[in-house]
Amino acid sequence: MPRGARTSDGFWVAPEVPGLELHQTAHTRWSAPKHSHDAFSLVAYDAGAHAMHLQGQRVVATAGSLLAIAPGEMHEGRAADSEVGWTYRILYVPPELLTRAAEEAGAPAGALPGFASPLLQDAELLASFVTTFEALKDGAATWLEREERLLGLLVSLLRRHAGLTRRGQRAPSCTPGVRRARELLEADPTRNISLEELADAAGLSPWHLVRAFHRQLGQTPQVYQRSLRLRRAKDLLAGPLPMAEVALASGFTDQSHLIKHFGRTLGVTPGAYRAAAHAGREQRKHVQYGAGTSL
């Protein structure tokens, strides 16, 4: 389980847009290890203060602020004051949806926006985030309303705060040796590979590989492998496999090992994630697609 106390208020999967997820929770002494997300994370803070290491700097997000975290951006955090903790709401936005919103905001086609600072102070944008978040998790709201609010929020965010754009790419650039090691991990995240084998593939000594991997990708090989396994587990949790089989198929030694790392890293239990994913899938069966559902 995650270190310290944590209470989770809810996790939702938006049925109309694959990869769009919502998380609302409160933390006290919980701390998240270094990790990244495939999605763009837009975070609104409702109470308390959250201290994070992000973009090579220490950032403290307080009530009323927003935090923008790019896909693949390594980060870790804990309460700025463990007696108070913090409460936040998160929108996990698929990169392709953010890219599409960037085009609407006038960015070059295929560009993934960047932000000079991850911490945003914008009361009007925060208000738009709150109404959008509530509409997305409210089953009574029409998809047209949710779609309009989501697109409006993202376009406003990008027009107000996005800096230079960069062409989206799945993996960060790195030297040939580190790239070979990374590709070996990606080829089969479940494989119990040794550091020696990775180093041989990279053409580096084991310690040199660890240092170079961390310097170029912001994490060590074992942290990167665990991130790949967690992504695989998320995909499998949306399907019918029993939890124990999901754990093994994702490269974890057993179900308890999966639960420990899933909760500690993502802030939600595998069971809660599965329930939200299955609920979203059932809702998606009843969505009536038309010309307007292009977001």
Protein Blocks (a to p, Z undefined) as FASTA:
>chain_A
ZZhjdddfbdcddfklghiacdddddfkbccdddddfbdcddddfbhjddddeehiacdd
dehiacdddehiacddddfblknopadddddddfklmmmmmmmnopaehiacddfbfbdc
dfklmmmmmmmmmmmmmmkbcfklmmmmmmmmmmmmmmmmpccdddddfbdcddfklmmm
mmmmmmommbccdfklmmmmnopafklmmmmmmmmnopafklmmmmmmmmmmmmmmmmmb
dfklmmmmnopablmlmmmmmmmmnopafklmmmmmmmmmmmmmmpccdfklmZZ
